[in-house]
Amino acid sequence: MMTQTIRIAAAVIIRADGQTLLVRKRETTAFMQPGGKIEPKETPSSALLRELVEEIGLHVSPEDLHPLGYFEAPAANEAGFTVSADVFLIEIGNIHIARSAEIEELRWIDPEKPGDITMAKLTEHHILPAFLQKRAGG
């Protein structure tokens, strides 16, 4: 059986203190990077800019997006689907973030010690390790 793929764009949002933002969507248990599905005719960066405004009220420009990589993993909230993600780093300093749209909860974490939270496979096994490697100069 072929799995279907969901194309998304997501952001590792980094605060001035080095903490990164995870979000949990309504009626889900797994935390993940903010972002969302790429619509037809959208580029990953334009999709991400739109999703960040919708989900957390964050307005950034394309120049603020720094590519981290392309990752794939089983989808956290849709059984039988694979999620493929273009992921970008965004440093926001101390800009205030607030949840909206389908976001139920925001959580700032230390990417090296995220604590006892349920994370999407894409976040836990791909995005955070890639971010930590990049931050360490790898």
Phi, psi and omega in degrees: 000131180279137175273149177269151183249136174254120179270123179230166169236138183220162183232135165270105182266123187247124178276166181304328181276005177089354178286152178241154186266131168241150179233153174236125181281154180306138178064027173230167180247338187269136174273147181206174175291148172296152181147192180180189186294143177272121180281159176306141179072002175266148169273161176305318182291320179291324176298316182295316179301318179295313182297321181296322177292315182296316189274320187227011176065024183264120177256113175229166180256163179306330180292341179279350183269124179242115186302132173261322180157183180242129186225152175228145177197164174300139181295140183286324190244002181225102184300140177082001180251149171254140176255132175241128192232133164269122186243137182236151172264139175224121175264125187247002182064238180241030176298136179284137179245136177228145182278150173205190181050231186271007183280122180271322188211141173251143177217121173271128183234157167277117185298338178277333180223075186292345180087188187269074177231153177277124180243150172300147179304319180302317179292307188291318189259348184234302189289308181297316177300320179295320179296315181296321178296316179296317181296328180281357178092015182276000000 
